Amino acid sequence: MTALPERARKALSGISGILVTPLDASDTPQPQRLKPIIDRCAQAGVDGLTINGNTSEFYGLTMAEAERMQAEVPALIGGRTLTIAGVGRSIKDAVHLASRAKADGCDAIMIHQPPDPFVAPRGVVEYVRRVADAAGLPVVLYLRNDSIGLPAIEQLCRIPGVAGVKWATPNVMTLAKAIHRVGPDINFVCGLAEPWAPPMTAVGAKGFTSGLINLLPERSVTIRDALARGDYATANSTIAGIETFEALRAEEQNGTNVSVVKSALTLTGIDVGHARPPAAWPLAPESAAKLEALLKEWGMMAGAAAA
């Protein structure tokens, strides 16, 4: 555990937005194209922005590309939100990115859960310990598989530097047990975005991750503020308003998750390019038509008034 500055503590219990990685026609990252997205997020009041998260296609980037995004995006954020660097892959890769994060201008790191097919719970603990030591920054654990068990989750949360857990499994009752077991010094965040935020908040999570912030950060802020004051009716009605968008992102075994966000941004006039395989690209014709109709309904098509 670690004592957090108040700014970081507040941000990690709010919205952890995950930025896309813009690509040009030659398949090269273009960090500068994030500027209008970041500006809108900052103006809306998004608490934190993550570079090299899953919505950023972290596993589709080369290490050199991930390094570039981590090096260049913090300056675009300019301290207006907490800046979080996603790190992961091999232990050497993760340590390398983590060791650079502070100098690059990041305020915290998020450690991706190792996807290796042969993962020992105690091996994950050692992995996180080494990466946290290298960063010297507050650490958020990205937990996508809770089958490592509550004892291992508690061990992870006791590692010096760990300040939060991005809980990205739908096992809400296991989340409740983890929160009870670990105690109040670790902030558990809903890691399954806005639709799962109400039930996870109800059992003690604070804040949520979001890919929607790339397009409509104001709606994410409305949900955050409603949940903070216990107004589940407003939170749920706002979530209902993005149901079609989130359903499109969940198609093809979630393979359209990033594709829908990038397609939507391009339709609104912000060219962030394509999504790389193994994501689904382009969207299926029927899905593309639904997305275009939705953006017209929201008044967000290029040339229309913003919602």
C-alpha positions as CSV (number, residue, x, y, z in Angstrom):
1,M,0.0,0.0,0.0
2,T,1.1,3.6,-0.4
3,A,0.1,7.0,0.9
4,L,-1.3,8.9,-2.0
5,P,-1.3,12.6,-2.7
6,E,-4.9,13.9,-2.4
7,R,-5.1,14.8,-6.1
8,A,-4.1,11.2,-7.1
9,R,-6.5,9.7,-4.6
10,K,-9.4,11.7,-5.9
11,A,-8.6,11.0,-9.5
12,L,-8.2,7.3,-9.0
13,S,-11.7,7.2,-7.4
14,G,-13.2,9.0,-10.4
15,I,-13.1,8.4,-14.1
16,S,-10.1,6.6,-15.5
17,G,-10.4,7.4,-19.2
18,I,-8.6,5.1,-21.7
19,L,-7.3,7.0,-24.7
20,V,-7.3,5.5,-28.2
21,T,-4.0,5.4,-30.2
22,P,-4.5,7.4,-33.4
23,L,-3.0,5.7,-36.5
24,D,-2.4,7.3,-39.9
25,A,-2.8,5.7,-43.3
26,S,0.7,4.2,-43.2
27,D,-0.2,2.6,-39.8
28,T,2.0,4.9,-37.8
29,P,0.9,6.3,-34.4
30,Q,0.1,10.0,-34.4
31,P,-0.1,11.1,-30.8
32,Q,-0.9,14.8,-31.7
33,R,-4.3,13.7,-33.0
34,L,-5.4,13.1,-29.5
35,K,-5.3,16.8,-28.7
36,P,-9.0,17.6,-29.3
37,I,-10.0,14.4,-27.4
38,I,-7.8,15.4,-24.4
39,D,-9.0,19.0,-24.5
40,R,-12.7,17.9,-24.3
41,C,-12.0,15.4,-21.6
42,A,-10.2,18.1,-19.5
43,Q,-12.9,20.6,-20.0
44,A,-15.6,18.1,-19.1
45,G,-13.8,17.2,-15.8
46,V,-12.5,13.7,-16.5
47,D,-10.2,12.7,-13.6
48,G,-7.5,10.6,-15.2
49,L,-6.4,9.6,-18.7
50,T,-4.6,6.4,-19.5
51,I,-2.0,5.9,-22.2
52,N,-1.4,2.3,-23.5
53,G,-4.5,0.8,-22.1
54,N,-6.6,-1.8,-23.9
55,T,-8.7,0.8,-25.7
56,S,-5.3,2.1,-26.7
57,E,-4.6,-1.2,-28.4
58,F,-1.6,-1.8,-26.1
59,Y,-1.1,-5.3,-27.3
60,G,-1.3,-4.2,-30.9
61,L,1.5,-1.7,-30.5
62,T,5.2,-2.4,-30.8
63,M,7.3,-1.6,-27.7
64,A,8.8,1.4,-29.6
65,E,5.3,2.7,-30.4
66,A,4.2,2.2,-26.7
67,E,7.3,4.1,-25.6
68,R,6.4,6.9,-28.1
69,M,2.9,7.2,-26.8
70,Q,4.0,7.3,-23.2
71,A,6.7,9.9,-24.0
72,E,4.5,12.3,-26.0
73,V,1.0,12.2,-24.7
74,P,1.7,13.5,-21.1
75,A,2.7,16.9,-22.6
76,L,-0.7,17.0,-24.5
77,I,-2.5,16.4,-21.2
78,G,-0.4,19.0,-19.5
79,G,-1.3,18.2,-15.9
80,R,-5.0,18.9,-16.5
81,T,-5.9,15.3,-15.5
82,L,-4.0,12.6,-13.8
83,T,-1.8,10.9,-16.4
84,I,-1.6,7.1,-16.1
85,A,0.8,4.9,-18.1
86,G,-0.3,1.4,-19.0
87,V,2.7,-1.1,-18.8
88,G,2.9,-4.8,-19.3
89,R,4.0,-7.8,-21.5
90,S,7.3,-9.5,-20.5
91,I,8.7,-8.5,-17.2
92,K,11.6,-6.7,-18.9
93,D,9.2,-4.8,-21.2
94,A,7.0,-3.8,-18.2
95,V,10.0,-2.8,-16.1
96,H,11.4,-0.7,-19.0
97,L,8.2,1.2,-19.5
98,A,7.6,1.7,-15.8
99,S,11.1,3.0,-15.2
100,R,10.6,5.7,-17.8
101,A,7.0,6.7,-16.7
102,K,7.9,9.4,-14.1
103,A,10.4,11.1,-16.4
104,D,7.9,11.0,-19.2
105,G,5.5,13.0,-17.1
106,C,3.2,10.3,-15.9
107,D,1.6,10.4,-12.4
108,A,0.8,6.7,-12.0
109,I,1.1,3.4,-13.8
110,M,-1.4,0.7,-14.6
111,I,0.0,-2.8,-14.7
112,H,-1.8,-5.0,-17.2
113,Q,-2.4,-8.5,-15.9
114,P,0.0,-10.9,-17.6
115,P,-1.8,-12.9,-20.3
116,D,0.7,-15.7,-20.4
117,P,-1.1,-19.1,-20.4
118,F,1.2,-20.3,-17.6
119,V,0.6,-17.8,-14.8
120,A,1.2,-18.7,-11.2
121,P,-0.5,-16.5,-8.6
122,R,2.8,-16.0,-6.8
123,G,4.5,-15.3,-10.1
124,V,2.0,-12.4,-10.7
125,V,2.9,-11.1,-7.2
126,E,6.6,-11.1,-8.1
127,Y,5.9,-9.5,-11.5
128,V,4.0,-6.6,-9.9
129,R,6.6,-6.2,-7.2
130,R,9.4,-5.7,-9.7
131,V,7.4,-3.4,-11.9
132,A,6.2,-1.3,-9.0
133,D,9.8,-1.0,-7.7
134,A,10.9,0.2,-11.1
135,A,8.2,2.9,-11.4
136,G,8.4,4.6,-8.1
137,L,4.8,5.9,-8.8
138,P,1.4,4.9,-7.5
139,V,0.3,1.6,-9.1
140,V,-3.1,0.5,-10.3
141,L,-3.5,-3.2,-10.9
142,Y,-5.5,-4.2,-13.9
143,L,-7.3,-7.4,-12.9
144,R,-9.1,-9.2,-15.7
145,N,-9.0,-12.6,-14.2
146,D,-9.9,-13.1,-10.6
147,S,-9.3,-16.8,-10.6
148,I,-5.9,-16.2,-9.0
149,G,-7.9,-16.1,-5.8
150,L,-8.5,-13.7,-2.9
151,P,-5.3,-14.6,-1.1
152,A,-3.2,-13.6,-4.1
153,I,-5.3,-10.5,-4.7
154,E,-4.7,-9.4,-1.1
155,Q,-0.9,-10.1,-1.5
156,L,-0.9,-7.9,-4.6
157,C,-2.6,-5.1,-2.8
158,R,0.0,-5.3,0.0
159,I,2.9,-4.6,-2.4
160,P,4.4,-1.1,-1.7
161,G,3.2,1.4,-4.2
162,V,-0.1,-0.3,-5.1
163,A,-2.9,2.2,-4.7
164,G,-5.8,0.8,-6.7
165,V,-7.3,-2.2,-8.5
166,K,-9.1,-1.9,-11.8
167,W,-11.6,-4.7,-11.4
168,A,-12.4,-5.9,-14.9
169,T,-14.4,-9.1,-14.1
170,P,-18.2,-9.3,-13.8
171,N,-17.9,-11.2,-10.5
172,V,-19.4,-8.5,-8.3
173,M,-19.6,-10.7,-5.2
174,T,-16.0,-11.6,-5.4
175,L,-15.2,-7.9,-5.7
176,A,-17.2,-7.3,-2.5
177,K,-15.1,-9.9,-0.7
178,A,-11.9,-8.5,-2.0
179,I,-12.8,-5.0,-0.9
180,H,-13.7,-6.3,2.6
181,R,-10.5,-8.4,2.8
182,V,-8.1,-5.7,1.6
183,G,-9.6,-2.7,3.5
184,P,-10.1,1.0,2.7
185,D,-6.5,1.9,1.8
186,I,-6.8,0.4,-1.7
187,N,-9.3,1.9,-4.1
188,F,-11.2,-0.6,-6.2
189,V,-12.3,0.8,-9.6
190,C,-15.0,-0.6,-11.8
191,G,-12.9,-1.8,-14.8
192,L,-15.8,-2.7,-17.0
193,A,-16.8,0.9,-17.9
194,E,-20.0,2.7,-17.3
195,P,-22.6,-0.1,-17.6
196,W,-21.1,-2.0,-14.7
197,A,-20.4,1.0,-12.5
198,P,-23.7,1.1,-10.6
199,P,-23.5,-2.5,-9.2
200,M,-19.8,-2.3,-8.5
201,T,-20.3,1.1,-6.8
202,A,-23.0,-0.5,-4.7
203,V,-20.6,-3.0,-3.2
204,G,-17.8,-0.5,-2.5
205,A,-16.0,0.3,-5.8
206,K,-15.2,4.0,-6.4
207,G,-14.9,5.2,-10.0
208,F,-14.9,3.5,-13.3
209,T,-12.9,3.1,-16.5
210,S,-14.2,4.5,-19.7
211,G,-13.6,4.4,-23.5
212,L,-16.7,6.5,-24.0
213,I,-14.6,9.6,-22.9
214,N,-12.9,9.6,-26.3
215,L,-16.3,10.6,-27.7
216,L,-18.7,11.8,-25.0
217,P,-16.8,12.6,-21.8
218,E,-19.7,14.7,-20.5
219,R,-21.9,11.7,-20.2
220,S,-19.3,9.8,-18.2
221,V,-19.0,12.8,-15.9
222,T,-22.8,12.8,-15.4
223,I,-22.7,9.1,-14.4
224,R,-19.7,9.7,-12.1
225,D,-21.4,12.6,-10.3
226,A,-24.7,10.8,-10.0
227,L,-23.1,7.7,-8.4
228,A,-21.1,9.9,-6.0
229,R,-24.3,11.4,-4.6
230,G,-26.1,8.0,-4.6
231,D,-28.4,9.0,-7.5
232,Y,-28.7,5.6,-9.2
233,A,-31.7,6.6,-11.2
234,T,-29.8,9.3,-13.0
235,A,-26.8,7.1,-13.4
236,N,-28.9,4.3,-14.9
237,S,-30.9,6.5,-17.2
238,T,-27.7,8.0,-18.6
239,I,-26.2,4.6,-19.1
240,A,-29.4,3.5,-20.9
241,G,-28.7,6.4,-23.3
242,I,-25.4,4.8,-24.4
243,E,-26.8,1.3,-24.5
244,T,-26.7,1.0,-28.3
245,F,-23.1,2.4,-28.4
246,E,-21.9,-0.1,-25.8
247,A,-23.8,-3.0,-27.5
248,L,-22.0,-2.2,-30.8
249,R,-18.7,-2.3,-29.0
250,A,-19.4,-5.7,-27.6
251,E,-20.0,-7.4,-31.0
252,E,-17.8,-10.1,-32.4
253,Q,-16.7,-11.2,-28.9
254,N,-15.8,-7.6,-28.0
255,G,-13.6,-7.4,-31.1
256,T,-15.4,-4.2,-32.1
257,N,-14.7,-2.5,-28.8
258,V,-12.0,-0.1,-30.1
259,S,-13.3,-0.2,-33.7
260,V,-16.6,1.4,-32.8
261,V,-14.8,4.2,-30.8
262,K,-12.4,4.9,-33.6
263,S,-15.1,4.8,-36.3
264,A,-17.3,7.1,-34.2
265,L,-14.5,9.6,-33.8
266,T,-13.7,9.6,-37.5
267,L,-17.4,10.2,-38.3
268,T,-17.4,13.2,-35.9
269,G,-14.4,14.7,-37.8
270,I,-11.5,13.5,-35.6
271,D,-9.4,11.2,-37.7
272,V,-7.8,8.6,-35.5
273,G,-7.5,6.0,-38.2
274,H,-8.2,2.3,-38.1
275,A,-8.0,-0.4,-35.5
276,R,-5.3,-3.1,-36.0
277,P,-5.9,-6.8,-36.2
278,P,-7.0,-8.8,-34.2
279,A,-9.7,-6.1,-33.7
280,A,-12.5,-6.2,-36.2
281,W,-11.9,-3.6,-39.0
282,P,-13.8,-2.2,-40.7
283,L,-17.2,-2.5,-38.9
284,A,-19.7,-4.8,-40.5
285,P,-22.0,-2.8,-42.8
286,E,-25.1,-3.2,-40.5
287,S,-23.1,-2.2,-37.5
288,A,-21.6,0.8,-39.3
289,A,-25.1,1.9,-40.3
290,K,-26.3,1.6,-36.7
291,L,-23.4,3.7,-35.5
292,E,-24.0,6.4,-38.1
293,A,-27.7,6.6,-37.2
294,L,-26.8,6.9,-33.5
295,L,-24.3,9.7,-34.1
296,K,-26.9,11.5,-36.2
297,E,-29.4,11.1,-33.3
298,W,-26.8,12.6,-31.0
299,G,-26.0,15.4,-33.4
300,M,-22.4,14.5,-33.6
301,M,-21.8,13.8,-37.2
302,A,-19.1,16.0,-38.8
303,G,-20.7,19.3,-39.7
304,A,-23.5,18.9,-37.2
305,A,-23.8,20.6,-33.8
306,A,-22.1,18.7,-31.0
307,A,-24.3,17.0,-28.5
